[in-house]
Amino acid sequence: MSLARRHRDRILAAQTVASAPNVGAGTPAAAPLPAAGGSPADRASAQIAMRLTHDLRRLKEIRAVSGKIAAKREMIPAYVNWVKGLLAADAGVGTGTCAEVLPTVMVWLIDIGEFDDALELLPFVLRHKVQMPARYNRDAATIVVEEIAEAALKAHAADQDLDLSVLLRVDDLTDGIDMHDPVRAKLAKAIGTQQLRHAEDMEANADGRALIEAALASLQAAQALNDRIGVKDKIKRAQKLLTAHDAAAAAPATETGGPAA
C-alpha cells in the first residue's frame, strides 16, 4: 500500500470518528452500507465494517485454535491504518460495526502474543469508555488482565517466561479499576511467579532481596484475593529463598573476597 493511500485512510478514519454521534455508546449494531453518493468517510466506515464482518465469519469457520491465531495474525495488518486514524483523532470509535474494530484488534493482538501493541490501545479504550463487542462478555480492563495473565501462567507451566514489564504495565494501566477478585488474583499470581523466576537467578545482594520481597508480596496478594489460586507452594519457596539469601549475604568472606566455603 502506498504512503499516500495510508495517509488517506488515516484521515478518513479520523474524519469518521470526529463526525460520529454517540461515540462510545453501547454494543454497536451492524452498519448499513451508505448510498453511492455518501461521503468518503462514510464509505471508509462501510468498508472497514464489511471487512470485520467477513473476517469474523471466517474465524467462526476455523475450529483449531492454532488456525484462528494464524488467521488473526494475517488479518490484523488490514486494520492498522484505521486504528491509527482513530488514535490520531482521539475522539472515540464511532458507531455501528466499525466501532468494534479497535477493541477487536486489541484482543486479537493479545491472542497472537503481541502484548505491547495491545497495551498501546488500552489507554484509549479506557479513556473513551469503549464498549467491548458483546461476544466477549467482559469489559476491556477485565479482558486484558485475564487474557494476559493466563498467557503468562501458561508460559510458566511450560517453564517459560513472559516479559515482566508487560505484566507490570497491565497492573499499572488497570490499577483502581473494579473487577472480580479471581481475575485480579490471576495477574498477581502471574507477576509473583515471574518475579520469583527472576529472583532465583539473582545474586545475594540488595537487588536480589528486593525482587524476592516483591515476589512474595505479589503471591500473598494473589492468595488474599483468591485462596484457591494455587500459590501456597510458591509462597513457601519465596520464603525459603529469602532465608537462603539472607544467610548467603551474612556469610563471612574468604581472604579472596568470596563467600566462605
Secondary structure, 3 states (H helix, E strand, C coil): CCHHHHHHHHHHHHHHHHHCCCCCCCCCCCCCCCCCCCCHHHHHHHHHHHHHHHHHHHHHHCCCHHHHHHHHHHHHHHHHHHHHHHHHHCCCCCCCHHHHHHHHHHHHHHHCCCHHHHHHHHHHHHHCCCCCCHHHCCCHHHHHHHHHHHHHHHHHHCCCCCCHHHHHHHHHHCCCCCCCHHHHHHHHHHHHHHHHHHHCCCCCCHHHHHHHHHHHHHHHHHHHHCCCCCCHHHHHHHHHHHHHHHHHHHCCECCCCCECC
